């Protein structure tokens, strides 16, 4: 049968060389090789991209976060696409596992092991160890949790323990308060004198004049879920941070410091812009902005500032960066590490995975927690507080739906997903990639062991897949539109759409 091109050529009286006709047919076949988008954990960016390259799977990776992978697979609100596999730095939340019992991961789904760290500037005087009491619901609240999420109103209201963070949530008789209530990260809780005292202790540990910013991953990240889960706090003091860019994140922390110089340069500096505001008006600053009149104090002005806790949604790069060729961070985790390392003052701290301290040339390192380091020997048994598993999740029922639909990619997409899944779930294939990018291979014996072997007894890879902790709706500021799900920063209560259309200002 003649091709359409050949028939047209004959109509026009043209002669087409056989080689060109064959080339045209081959070109048409090439166009049929569709590349599909996969979304998931930022932490696993390098591991996923290296695995895609190794398998030649026709997939491109969007590191939108573990929460986004979960939404996509479960078709939850906010889903961008339907995918049958998803790289995640936490397990599915309980509600998803209840609705999809076959999705419960096993050790086969564990890709690498990781450990979020408190990253600090590497120097002879940096903070070496942090004492972290946990969890908040059964014992004393951690100072680090107070710094990140505020001081619970429950403690402030109980006169017997007011101001005593070592007994927070413990009643006068020594029994836990009921119900135990975590901080809701309101303005009052995030500006409480106890939080200021906890920050002063952190500054003293770091042996610097002050701490300007503590960088964290945004609300879509499984990493920030790990911090909240392990330290036992509910919300972050900076407010809603759902990206997709740094300038979309709220800047509500009442502890204010200067904006970084590169944030005033429209992204021209070595780091991607983050949001600065005229607090408490929540008006976003523009580069070189002068102070504006304070609407609450006639005759006074408000300077453009930035909060202590800052969420990062987009990685850093730029023409003036100080990174070596080919080493511009591909993800936010690495960007946080480089921000800490490039900070000559030591006024920055970070909260990110092992990838933030994996390269000694960055001059960023991590503290120990309760004297336990994030070394592999502490991660395997879960002795390090923040030890965790990184997953490649798969939903075969979703893949069946995709295979039956040409608009979703059909069997071709499923084949590409499975090529990647089979590679990443093969411990011998993935172990060297985990090591290459600063993570810990699933087994201490690299790939020669398995769950049940004596060497792997107690290995967190082999533990049951407990449900992950998802991100609650974070606070929004006065003036923001209510949506019935986000709480207002002035009282921590969910902001109803009616009768009030906006949050009440402080």
Secondary structure, DSSP 8 states (H G I E B T S, - for coil): ---HHHHHHHHTT----HHHHHHHHHHHHHHT---EEEE--STTHHHHHHHHHHHT-SEEEE---HHHHHHHHHT-TT--S--SEEEESS--BHHHHHH-GGG---GGGEEEEEE-EEEEE-STTS--EE-----TTTS---HHHHHHH---HHHHH-TTTTT-GGGTTB-TTSSB-SS-------HHHHT-HHHHHHHHHHHHHHTSS---EEEEE-TT-HHHHHHHHHHT--S-TT-----SSGGGS----SSEEE--GGGGTTT-SSS-----EETTTTEE--TT---EE-TTSTT-EE--EEESEEEE-S----TT----TT-S-SSHHHHHHHHHHH-TT--EEEEE-GGGSS-GGG-EEE-EETTB--SHHHHTTT-STTEEEEEEEE-HHHHHHHHT-GGGTHHHHHHHHHHHHHHHT-HHHHHHHHHHTT-EESBTTBTS--TTSGGGTT-GGGS----B-------B-TTSB--SSSBBTTT--B--SSS-SB----
